[in-house]
């Protein structure tokens, strides 16, 4: 059975790359950075912390 974990959107703004992350545990949050690598690192770190602290089923 599949279960919704999170949704991640990457958008290009006029001066920065934007990532919007949505999950049931963390809600909706947004990350901005000048480079794709910096934004992706922020998203990875946040999701890793969220999933590691989530209770297991």
Backbone torsions as a table, in degrees:
resi	resn	phi	psi	omega
1	UNK	NA	134.4	178.3
2	UNK	-91.2	147.7	-178.6
3	UNK	-136.6	137.8	177.8
4	UNK	-64.6	126.9	177.3
5	UNK	-108.1	-54.4	179.6
6	UNK	-163.8	165.6	175.8
7	UNK	-126.7	134.3	-179.9
8	UNK	-129.0	127.9	176.6
9	UNK	-120.1	137.2	174.3
10	UNK	-114.1	127.1	-178.4
11	UNK	-126.6	148.0	176.9
12	UNK	-103.3	116.3	177.2
13	UNK	-92.1	-179.9	-178.2
14	UNK	-64.8	-30.8	-178.1
15	UNK	-131.7	2.5	-177.2
16	UNK	-156.6	159.8	172.0
17	UNK	-90.7	139.3	-177.6
18	UNK	-122.0	135.7	173.4
19	UNK	-118.6	131.0	174.8
20	UNK	-113.3	124.3	-178.0
21	UNK	-117.6	135.4	178.2
22	UNK	-132.2	129.3	175.5
23	UNK	-148.6	159.4	-179.7
24	UNK	-65.5	-40.0	-177.5
25	UNK	-73.8	-39.8	-173.7
26	UNK	-103.0	-6.1	-178.0
27	UNK	71.0	-152.7	-179.6
28	UNK	-103.7	129.5	176.1
29	UNK	-140.9	162.7	-173.7
30	UNK	-132.8	141.0	179.2
31	UNK	-126.6	142.9	179.4
32	UNK	-131.2	146.3	176.9
33	UNK	-163.5	162.1	-178.7
34	UNK	-76.2	-26.8	-179.0
35	UNK	-123.5	154.8	178.1
36	UNK	-61.2	-40.8	-178.9
37	UNK	-59.6	-41.1	-178.5
38	UNK	-68.5	-38.0	179.8
39	UNK	-70.8	-43.0	179.5
40	UNK	-62.5	-41.3	177.1
41	UNK	-59.7	-42.0	178.7
42	UNK	-62.0	-44.6	-179.2
43	UNK	-64.3	-46.9	-179.5
44	UNK	-59.6	-47.8	-178.9
45	UNK	-61.0	-43.8	-178.9
46	UNK	-64.8	-46.8	-178.6
47	UNK	-67.8	-37.1	177.8
48	UNK	-61.5	-46.0	177.5
49	UNK	-61.5	-43.4	-178.5
50	UNK	-62.8	-46.5	-176.8
51	UNK	-73.1	-31.4	178.3
52	UNK	-71.0	-29.5	-179.7
53	UNK	-92.6	-4.8	-178.8
54	UNK	-74.7	142.7	177.6
55	UNK	-67.9	144.2	178.6
56	UNK	-87.1	148.6	-177.7
57	UNK	-85.5	NA	NA
